[in-house]
Amino acid sequence: MTTTRQDAWSKDEDILLAEIVLRHIREGGTQLQAFEEVGKLLSRTSAACGFRWNSYVRKQYKSGIELAKKQRKQLKKSTGTEEYSTDEVIVSPSASPIPVQNQFDEMLLYLKDLYDKASKWEQENIDSSTVKVKTKELEEKLTILKKENEELQSELDSMEGAYKALVELMEKARQMVVFKDEDKLPKV
């Protein structure tokens, strides 16, 4: 009895899953058959493969799925069976021969597009992590500035209190001087 893996999926495993599922779609097979095949290759359950396909990988291969469905329709338009020739041409009685080279070119363009998208996604992740670091730095700076603001506010409050006390003291001193001057003035 083989043990089933439960570790994280790698990019290579995602690519293998996609290739096999797309092949099954193209050849008219079921996705369940594809999941079973991938499961055997990767020592995973077919359910795990199906979940990975539906939750993550399928979203990355939308254009590939459409292309595989078109190719399946082209093959079904023939006598209802899929015939492959080893002469690098797919033979279909009702349609003109479709060179395999065109399919390879389409697949190469598709894979290049996927590669470009993956590169862009990685760059966005790098940019995102840079933004997160910058955000963290700014949040720390904001915390420091808030603390400094609170200290300055409390210092301002104490200075205002001291100023009010000084003004009151000066007012009392002025009043005392006024009373003394009144005592010195002749009374009328």
Secondary structure, 3 states (H helix, E strand, C coil): CCCCCCCCCCHHHHHHHHHHHHHHHHHCCCHHHHHHHHHHHHCCCHHHHHHHHHHHHHHHCHHHHHHHHHHHHHHHHCCCCCCCCCCCEECCCCCCCEEHHHHHHHHHHHHHHHHHHHHHHHHHHHHHHHHHHHHHHHHHHHHHHHHHHHHHHHHHHHHHHHHHHHHHHHHHHHHHHHHHHHHHCCCC
